[in-house]
Amino acid sequence: MGIAHPRTRRSSPRPSLRKAVAFTLSALLLATAAPLVTLATAAPASALDNGQAKTPQMGFNDWNAYGCNVSESLIKSTALAMHTDGMQAAGYTYVNIDDCWMTHSRDASGNLVPDPTKFPDGISGTADYVHSLGLKLGIYEDAGLQTCAGFPGSLGHETGDARSFASWGVDYLKYDNCYAGPGCAQSTCSNGNETSAQTRYTTMRDALASTGRPILFSLCNWGQENVWTWGAGIGNSWRTTGDIGASFSSMLSIFHSNAQLAPYAGPGRWNDPDMLEVGNGSMSSTESRSEFSLWSEMAAPLVAGTNIVSATADTLSTLTNARVIAVDQDSLGKQGTLVSSAGGLDVMAKPLANGDVSVALFNETGSTATISTTAAVIGKSGASSYALTDLWSGATSSTTGAISASVPAHGTVMYRVVGGSAGGTSAGAIRAVGAGKCLDVPNSTTSAGTQLEIWDCNGQANQKWTHTSANQLTVTTGGVQMCLDAYDNQTTNGTKVEIWNCNGGANQQWRVNSNGTITSVQSGLCLDVTGASTADGALADLWTCNGQSNQQWTLS
C-alpha cells in the first residue's frame, strides 16, 4: 500500500545540502573489511531534560505516502484508523503533520497561518480531535527561512512559532533544515553566511521550553554536522542520514549508516534513521519485516509513513507485532550493535532491561542463507541452555549456545534469548599478571590504529575498559570511545592489538575467560604482551595461547 515515494526535496533545496553525510555509505557496506569506519566517535551528550521520549517515539507521519497533500480530513481519518485498527493499542501515539500545512505568508503580526482550505478547523481543531482519541498531534516546521516545500520557516520567529504550537495543542515538533540563511534567498545561499544547525536548533529548543508545554523535539538535519555528537542536549531524536526511499537498497544503506552510532542513543536521545517505509513502494513483505526488525533492534523511532486508512492486513500485522515492538521500547534504552557481519550476513545484539538479549539475523543477499552465532557472542553466559523465542512466528525452542536460522533473501529472523547472564557490566583496568601493569592507550591518543601497550597502573581513563554485551572491549581515551581491535582482521601470531572506531566487526570481539586469558573471537589467539616484557611501553599483540603469565589478565 501507499503512494510511490515523491520526496526529492531534502536532497537539494540549496547547493550546500548536496554535501555527503559524514561517512560514505558504500564503504560501510564492506562490513567485514577492518577497520570499517573512519567516523570519529565522542562521548554521548546528556539527554535533553524535557521528560519526552524515554523510549523511542512511535507514531505516523503523512509525508512518505501523501507528500504535500496533507489536510485536516487526512489527519483525522488516520487518527481514527490508528484508534481502531490496533496501532494505538500497540503503542503508536503521535499523528504527525508534515510540510505544506500552512499558507505561504505569515499574518500581519508575523504568525504562521494554517491553510484554511486544508485545515478549516485550524491546527487546534485538528489537535482537539486527535486528543479526544487519546492520541497526540505532531507538526512540522523548518529551522531556516523556508520549509523544504517553500513555506515560511521559523528562522527569526522561533519564540512566536513555539507559542503558536503550544497554544494549538501540539505535542511533537519535527524541525527540518532547508534554506538555512541568513544569506539564503529562495534556493541559493551565500557560502559562509549560514548559521550552524546546532545554533538554530538550540534557539527553537529554548523557545519550546519557554512555553511550558511538553513537546517532543525531533531534529531533521539529515546527519549533517555530526548531529549525533550534540543532538542529545538539544532534541529527543535526530536524523542520522538523508531521506529514506521505499526500496530495499535505500533501507539497506541507511541501516548501515545508523548501525554505527549505537553509543549515542539512550532514553530521551535516539538515532533516527527516518520513517518506516513498511507498506510503501517496492518494499516486499519480507523486506518490510526486515526494516521493522532492524529499526527495533536499533532502538529507532517507529514512525509509520504509509496510508494507514487503507493499509493491508499484512502491513498492519508487521507494524503491530508486539514482540518486536517490545524490543524497540525496552526501558534499558540500548541500541543494538553489529556483533558480526560477513558476506552480507549480519548479526545484531541488543541487551534488554530484564537481562534477555534480542538478536537479529539479517540476510542482505539475494539468496536464502543460514546465519549463525552463539550465546557467548551476543553477550550471554552462565547457563547450560538458553530459551529462544522467534519474535515473528512466536515459536519457542532451546539451545545450549548455538543460535542459527535459515533466513530468506532480504529477510530477518529475530530471537529473544533468555537464560544465563548478559555481559556489559564488567569494567575497569585490564592488568597484565606477568608484568603487574595495565593495558594502556599511549598518551591518551584518539588516533585510530595506535598499538596498545602496558604501563604502570594509574587509574586514568585511558586504562579503563568495559566488556560490553556485544563482546567489545571499549575505552574512552581523550574523550572519545574506541574499541580494542585486531589489526586489519589479521589472524596470525604477532598481529598488533590497537584502538579503532567501534564497528561491530569480528576483529573487535573478545572473550574474557575464566582461566585469565582474553581471546579474539575471530582468531582464537590470546592477548599477549610481546616478548613477555615487563617494561613500561611493551606492546600488546596476538599470539597462540600458551598458558604463560604474559597472556594472563585480570579485569577489575
C-alpha positions in Angstrom: 0.0 0.0 0.0 1.0 3.6 -0.2 1.7 6.1 -2.9 5.0 6.0 -4.7 7.6 8.0 -2.8 7.5 11.6 -4.2 10.1 13.1 -1.9 13.0 14.7 -3.6 13.0 18.0 -1.7 15.5 17.1 1.1 18.3 16.3 -1.4 18.9 19.8 -2.9 16.9 22.8 -1.9 20.2 24.6 -1.9 23.7 23.6 -3.2 25.3 23.3 0.2 22.9 20.5 1.1 24.4 18.2 -1.6 27.4 17.5 0.5 27.8 13.9 1.6 26.7 12.6 5.0 29.7 12.4 7.4 30.7 9.0 6.1 30.5 7.1 2.8 27.6 4.6 2.6 29.3 2.4 0.1 32.3 1.9 2.4 30.0 0.9 5.2 28.6 -1.9 3.1 32.0 -3.6 3.2 31.0 -4.9 6.6 33.9 -7.2 7.2 36.8 -5.0 6.0 38.7 -3.9 9.1 38.6 -1.4 10.2 35.3 -0.4 8.7 34.5 3.1 9.7 36.5 6.3 9.7 33.9 8.2 11.6 35.3 9.5 14.9 33.2 9.0 18.0 32.8 11.1 21.1 31.3 10.6 24.4 27.5 10.9 24.1 25.9 14.1 25.4 23.4 14.0 28.2 19.7 13.7 27.1 17.5 16.7 26.8 15.7 17.1 30.2 12.2 17.7 28.9 10.7 14.4 30.0 10.0 13.2 26.5 10.8 10.0 24.5 12.1 7.9 27.4 11.6 5.1 24.8 11.7 5.8 21.1 8.7 7.6 19.9 6.0 5.8 17.9 3.5 7.3 15.5 2.6 8.3 12.0 3.8 10.9 9.5 2.0 11.8 6.3 4.9 12.7 4.0 6.0 9.4 2.6 2.5 8.4 1.4 1.0 11.8 0.7 3.7 14.4 0.1 2.2 17.9 0.2 -1.4 16.6 0.1 -1.9 16.9 3.8 -5.3 18.0 5.2 -7.4 18.0 8.4 -9.5 15.2 7.0 -6.5 13.1 6.3 -5.1 13.5 9.8 -8.4 12.9 11.4 -9.1 9.8 9.4 -5.7 8.4 10.1 -6.0 9.1 13.8 -9.3 7.3 13.8 -7.9 4.3 11.9 -5.0 4.1 14.3 -7.5 4.2 17.2 -9.5 1.3 15.8 -7.0 -0.9 13.9 -4.7 -1.9 16.7 -1.9 0.7 16.1 -2.8 2.8 19.1 -3.1 -0.2 21.3 0.3 -1.4 20.1 1.9 1.9 21.3 1.7 4.3 18.4 1.0 7.7 20.0 1.7 10.6 17.6 -0.2 11.6 14.5 2.2 14.0 12.7 1.6 16.6 10.1 4.5 17.2 7.8 5.2 20.1 5.4 2.6 22.1 3.4 0.1 22.7 6.2 0.3 26.5 6.2 -0.2 29.4 3.9 2.7 30.9 2.0 2.6 34.1 4.1 2.5 34.9 7.8 -0.2 37.2 9.1 0.2 40.9 9.9 1.5 40.0 13.3 4.1 37.6 12.0 2.3 34.4 13.0 2.1 31.2 11.0 -1.3 30.7 9.4 -2.8 27.2 8.9 -4.1 26.8 5.3 -7.9 27.4 5.8 -8.8 25.2 2.9 -6.7 22.2 4.1 -7.4 22.8 7.9 -10.8 24.5 8.2 -10.8 24.0 12.0 -7.2 25.1 12.2 -4.4 23.1 13.8 -6.1 23.5 17.2 -9.3 21.9 16.0 -7.4 19.0 14.5 -5.5 18.6 17.8 -8.7 18.6 19.7 -10.0 15.7 17.7 -6.7 13.7 17.9 -6.5 14.3 21.6 -10.2 13.1 22.0 -9.0 9.7 20.8 -6.2 9.6 23.3 -3.5 10.3 20.7 -1.1 13.2 20.3 -0.5 15.7 17.5 2.8 16.5 15.8 3.6 19.3 13.4 6.4 20.2 11.0 8.5 23.4 10.7 11.9 24.4 9.5 15.0 26.0 11.1 15.7 28.1 8.0 13.9 30.9 6.1 11.6 28.5 4.4 10.4 24.9 4.7 11.7 22.5 2.1 8.5 22.9 0.1 8.8 26.7 0.2 6.5 27.7 3.1 7.6 30.2 5.9 10.4 28.8 8.1 10.9 29.7 11.7 14.3 31.4 11.5 13.9 34.6 13.4 10.4 33.6 14.6 11.2 30.8 17.0 9.6 32.3 20.1 6.4 33.2 18.4 6.1 30.0 16.5 6.7 27.9 19.6 4.0 29.8 21.4 1.6 29.1 18.4 2.4 25.4 18.6 1.8 25.3 22.3 -1.5 27.2 22.1 -2.7 24.9 19.3 -2.1 21.8 21.5 0.9 20.5 19.5 2.8 17.6 21.3 5.6 17.0 18.8 7.8 19.2 16.5 9.7 17.8 13.6 12.2 20.5 12.7 13.8 20.4 9.3 16.9 22.2 7.9 16.2 23.8 4.5 17.0 27.3 3.4 19.3 27.8 6.4 20.3 31.5 6.0 21.0 34.2 6.7 22.4 34.8 3.2 19.8 32.5 1.8 17.3 33.7 -0.8 14.9 31.2 -2.5 17.0 28.2 -3.4 20.5 29.6 -3.1 22.7 30.6 -0.2 25.9 32.7 0.1 28.7 30.4 1.3 29.9 31.2 4.7 26.8 33.2 5.7 24.8 30.3 7.1 24.1 29.8 10.8 25.0 26.3 12.1 22.2 23.9 12.5 23.3 23.4 16.2 22.7 27.1 16.8 19.3 27.3 15.1 18.1 24.1 16.7 19.2 25.3 20.2 17.2 28.5 19.7 14.0 26.5 19.0 14.7 24.2 21.9 14.7 27.1 24.3 11.6 28.6 22.7 9.7 25.4 23.1 10.9 25.1 26.8 9.7 28.6 27.5 6.1 27.7 26.5 5.8 25.3 29.4 4.1 22.7 27.2 5.8 19.3 26.9 6.7 19.0 23.2 8.9 16.2 21.8 11.6 17.8 19.7 12.7 15.8 16.6 15.7 17.2 14.7 15.8 16.7 11.0 19.1 17.8 9.5 19.9 14.6 7.6 23.0 13.6 9.7 24.9 16.8 8.9 27.4 18.4 11.3 27.8 15.1 13.1 24.5 15.8 14.8 24.7 12.6 16.9 27.6 14.2 18.9 25.5 17.2 20.0 21.9 16.3 19.3 21.1 14.8 22.7 21.4 18.1 24.6 19.0 19.8 22.1 16.5 17.3 20.8 14.9 14.0 21.6 15.9 12.4 18.3 18.0 13.3 15.3 18.0 12.1 11.7 21.3 10.4 11.0 21.1 10.2 7.2 19.4 11.6 4.1 15.9 10.7 3.3 14.8 7.1 3.1 13.1 5.8 -0.1 10.6 3.0 -0.5 13.1 0.4 -1.7 15.3 -2.3 -0.1 18.5 -0.6 -1.4 17.6 2.7 0.3 16.7 0.9 3.6 19.9 -1.1 3.5 22.2 1.9 3.1 20.5 3.7 5.9 20.7 0.7 8.1 24.5 0.5 7.6 24.9 4.2 8.4 22.7 4.2 11.6 24.1 0.9 12.9 27.5 2.6 13.6 26.1 5.1 16.0 24.9 3.0 18.9 26.9 4.8 21.6 24.9 8.0 21.1 21.4 6.5 21.7 19.6 6.2 25.0 16.5 7.2 26.9 15.4 10.6 25.7 18.0 10.7 22.9 17.6 8.5 19.8 19.3 8.0 16.5 16.6 8.4 13.8 17.1 6.5 10.5 13.9 8.1 9.1 10.3 7.0 8.8 9.3 3.4 8.1 8.5 2.5 4.5 6.6 -0.6 5.6 3.7 -0.9 3.1 5.2 1.5 0.5 6.8 1.4 -2.9 8.7 -1.7 -3.9 9.2 -3.0 -0.4 8.1 -6.6 -0.2 6.6 -8.2 2.9 9.9 -9.8 3.7 11.8 -6.5 3.3 9.2 -4.6 5.3 9.7 -7.1 8.2 13.4 -6.6 7.9 13.1 -2.8 8.2 10.8 -3.1 11.2 13.1 -5.7 12.8 16.3 -3.6 12.3 14.7 -0.3 13.3 13.5 -2.0 16.5 16.9 -3.7 17.1 18.5 -0.2 16.7 16.1 1.4 19.2 14.9 3.8 16.5 11.7 5.8 16.4 8.9 3.8 14.8 7.0 6.4 12.7 4.8 4.8 10.0 4.9 6.5 6.7 2.2 4.6 4.8 -1.6 5.0 4.1 -2.9 3.8 7.4 -6.6 4.1 6.5 -6.2 1.6 3.6 -3.3 -0.5 5.0 -3.4 -4.2 4.2 -3.7 -6.8 6.9 -0.1 -7.8 6.2 1.2 -4.2 6.7 -0.7 -3.8 9.9 0.5 -7.1 11.3 4.1 -6.0 10.7 3.5 -2.6 12.3 1.8 -4.0 15.3 4.0 -7.1 16.2 4.0 -6.7 20.0 7.1 -8.9 20.5 9.2 -6.9 18.1 7.9 -3.6 19.4 8.8 -4.6 23.0 12.5 -4.8 21.8 12.3 -1.3 20.4 10.5 0.1 23.5 12.7 -1.7 26.1 13.3 0.6 29.0 17.1 -0.1 29.1 17.3 2.1 26.0 20.3 0.4 24.4 20.7 0.5 20.6 21.7 -2.9 19.3 25.2 -3.3 17.8 26.6 -5.4 15.0 28.4 -8.3 16.6 29.3 -9.9 13.3 28.9 -9.1 9.6 30.4 -11.2 6.8 29.3 -11.5 3.2 26.1 -9.7 3.7 25.1 -11.8 6.7 24.6 -9.7 9.7 24.1 -10.4 13.4 22.9 -7.7 15.8 22.6 -8.0 19.5 20.6 -5.7 21.9 20.7 -6.2 25.7 17.3 -5.8 27.3 16.3 -4.4 30.8 15.4 -7.8 32.3 18.7 -9.5 31.2 17.4 -11.0 28.0 19.2 -10.3 24.7 17.4 -9.7 21.4 19.3 -11.0 18.4 18.6 -10.1 14.7 19.9 -12.3 11.9 19.7 -10.2 8.8 20.3 -11.6 5.2 21.3 -8.7 2.9 21.9 -11.1 0.0 19.6 -12.2 -2.8 19.6 -15.9 -1.8 18.4 -17.8 1.3 21.3 -18.3 3.7 22.0 -19.8 7.1 23.1 -17.2 9.6 24.7 -18.5 12.9 26.0 -17.0 16.1 26.3 -18.1 19.7 25.0 -17.1 23.1 28.6 -16.0 24.0 29.0 -13.8 21.0 25.7 -11.9 21.7 26.8 -11.4 25.3 25.1 -14.3 27.1 26.9 -16.7 29.5 26.5 -18.8 32.6 23.7 -21.2 31.5 23.7 -24.8 30.3 20.8 -23.9 27.9 19.0 -20.9 26.7 15.4 -20.4 25.7 14.7 -18.8 22.3 11.5 -17.1 21.1 11.2 -16.3 17.4 9.7 -12.8 17.6 7.9 -13.1 14.2 6.5 -16.6 14.5 6.2 -16.9 18.2 7.8 -20.3 18.1 9.9 -21.3 21.1 12.9 -23.6 21.4 16.1 -24.1 23.4 19.8 -24.2 22.7 23.0 -25.0 24.5 24.5 -22.0 22.9 24.3 -22.1 19.1 21.8 -19.7 17.6 21.1 -20.3 13.9 18.3 -19.9 11.3 17.7 -20.2 7.6 17.0 -16.7 6.6 15.3 -15.8 3.3 16.8 -13.3 0.9 16.5 -9.8 2.3 14.9 -11.3 5.4 15.4 -11.1 9.1 14.9 -13.6 11.9 14.7 -12.2 15.4 15.1 -14.1 18.6 14.7 -13.2 22.2 17.3 -15.1 24.2 16.6 -16.0 27.8 18.8 -17.5 30.4 22.2 -17.0 32.0 23.5 -13.5 32.4 24.1 -10.7 30.0 27.5 -9.0 29.7 28.3 -5.4 29.7 28.8 -4.8 33.4 32.5 -5.7 33.8 34.6 -2.5 33.7 37.9 -1.4 35.0 41.6 -1.9 34.4 43.0 -4.8 32.4 46.1 -5.9 34.3 48.8 -8.0 32.9 49.5 -10.6 35.5 53.2 -11.2 34.5 54.2 -7.6 34.4 51.8 -6.2 37.1 51.0 -3.3 34.7 47.8 -2.1 32.9 46.7 -2.2 29.3 47.2 1.4 28.3 46.3 3.7 25.3 49.6 5.6 24.8 49.3 9.3 25.8 45.5 9.0 25.8 45.6 9.3 22.0 42.5 9.2 19.9 44.3 8.2 16.7 42.8 5.0 15.3 45.5 2.4 14.6 47.6 3.2 17.7 49.0 0.0 19.1 48.3 -0.7 22.8 51.0 -1.1 25.4 51.3 -1.9 29.1 52.1 0.8 31.6 52.2 1.4 35.4 48.5 1.3 36.5 47.3 4.9 37.3 43.5 4.7 37.2 43.2 7.1 34.3 40.5 6.9 31.7 42.9 5.5 29.0 43.4 2.4 31.2 39.7 1.8 32.0 38.0 -0.8 29.8 34.4 -2.1 29.5 33.5 -5.5 28.3 30.2 -4.9 26.5 27.2 -7.3 25.8 28.5 -7.3 22.2 31.8 -8.7 23.4 33.7 -5.5 22.6 36.3 -4.1 24.9 35.8 -0.3 24.9 37.9 2.5 26.3 37.2 6.3 26.5 40.5 7.9 25.6 40.8 11.7 25.1 37.1 11.9 25.5 36.5 9.5 22.5 35.1 6.0 22.9 37.3 3.4 21.0 37.4 -0.4 20.7 40.1 -3.0 21.2 40.9 -4.1 17.6 43.0 -6.8 15.9 44.8 -5.0 13.1 43.3 -5.5 9.6 41.4 -8.6 10.5 44.7 -10.5 10.7 44.7 -13.9 12.5 48.4 -14.7 12.6 50.9 -14.6 15.5 52.2 -11.1 16.1 49.1 -9.3 14.9 49.2 -5.9 16.6 46.4 -5.0 19.0 45.2 -1.4 18.5 42.4 1.0 19.2 39.9 1.7 16.4 36.5 3.2 16.0 33.9 0.7 17.1 32.3 -1.0 14.2 30.9 -4.4 15.4 33.5 -6.4 13.3 34.6 -9.9 14.4 38.1 -8.5 14.9 36.7 -6.3 17.7 35.1 -9.1 19.7 36.8 -10.6 22.7 36.2 -13.4 25.2 37.2 -12.7 28.8 37.8 -16.2 30.0 37.8 -17.7 33.5 41.4 -19.0 33.0 42.7 -15.4 32.9 43.1 -15.2 29.1 41.5 -12.8 26.7 41.0 -14.3 23.3 39.9 -12.9 20.0 36.6 -14.3 18.9 37.8 -14.1 15.3 41.1 -15.9 15.5 41.1 -17.7 18.9 44.5 -16.1 19.6 45.4 -14.7 23.0 46.0 -11.1 24.0 49.8 -11.2 24.7 52.5 -8.8 26.0 55.2 -9.0 23.3 58.3 -11.0 24.3 56.9 -11.4 27.9 58.3 -8.0 28.6 57.6 -6.3 31.9 58.7 -2.8 30.9 56.6 0.3 30.5 55.7 0.7 26.9 55.9 -3.0 26.0 53.4 -3.6 23.1 50.4 -5.8 23.0 49.8 -8.3 20.2 48.0 -11.6 19.5 49.7 -15.0 19.9 48.9 -18.6 20.1 47.7 -19.3 23.7 50.4 -21.0 25.7 49.4 -20.5 29.4 52.3 -18.2 30.2 51.9 -15.2 32.5 52.3 -12.6 29.7 48.9 -13.9 28.5 47.2 -13.8 31.8 45.0 -10.8 32.6 42.6 -9.6 35.3 39.7 -7.2 34.6 38.8 -5.2 37.7 
